[in-house]
Amino acid sequence: MAVQCLHRMKHCLRLGTSQILRSKTCLLESSPCVVWYLTLLIPTRNLKEKDIKRQTLLDIVDYVTSANGKFTETVMQEVIKVVSVNLFRPRAPQTRENKVLEAFDLEEEEPMMDPAWPHLQLVYEFFLRFVASPETDAKLAKRYVDHSFVLKLLDLFDSEDPREREYLKTILHRIYGKFMVHRPFIRKATNNIFFRFIFETEKHNGIAELLEVLGSIINGFALPLKEEHKLFLVRALIPLHKPKCLPMYHQQLSYCITQFVEKDCKLADTVIRGLLKYWPITNSSKEVMFLSELEEVLEATQPAEFQRCMVPLFRQIARCLSSSHFQNFEPDLFLLLRW
């Protein structure tokens, strides 16, 4: 069945782009092949079929890249069907399922690599080019790249394979840019992921990648900032300083925080007080990160805002100066005091 349906799909691709776009049944006829994912997890099984499917996926990637003419609704429907069945698959239990680990534990562990990645990468590449293609009409495609689809895509960010998360990051950014109607939903859904991570599990593999996407989104926020965006800063971004694994995503988080202050300097007091609220007590390496972030925030802070928070700020700096770990972050403190 798999071989037959793949041959039919390859036949469809050979018809040429213009004929494919006119066809209402070509890709539909090949749909049985989308159910064939789990065999890819066993490297020695179905080698011939895997090779055929790989070549077919390469053909489809080329087709999407060279398409000349708007994709029809039928084509869009089949694209989402193929992508959904292959990407939204059952996942093996995570190796860190029941553990809340410190950052150094995570750094020491080797990332889990999905054995089906050679196949999955082609599906991701296919979908990325479909979303990015000028031949994809967002008004039409939003019927299939809908809220349910976006939620399932966001769920994949918890993948242990960093290669998968990298593709997801790029695709989510493209979807956010192309499907304006989905922007509020994407922000809200991401917010919910952060809430669950901060206040329930403290376990998620894709926080850094999600924050990297958000950094670009925040950079594009229009002024004056909406109240919704300010609430996101206060309720989600600032509390992200709380989890023990902060070092795994601090660079991306710090960029997002600084973006807010650069866009609205009046938020400096809120941010600084938020940092002081979550200031680490016994972890000197995290204190160095907080001091570094504080320095970046202060560079965008106006004197009036600084005066609002300078008393609690200098109390914390005094505690750092009297700490037994003072030498660990002495350079950062002197840079801060020079400000």
PyMOL commands that set and color helices and strands:
alter all, ss='L'
color gray80, all
select helices_A, chain A and resi 2-14+17-22+26-29+31-35+38-41+47-66+73-87+103-108+117-132+138-141+147-158+162-178+180-201+207-219+227-241+246-248+250-263+265-277+284-299+303-321+326-338
alter helices_A, ss='H'
color red, helices_A
deselect
rebuild
show_as cartoon
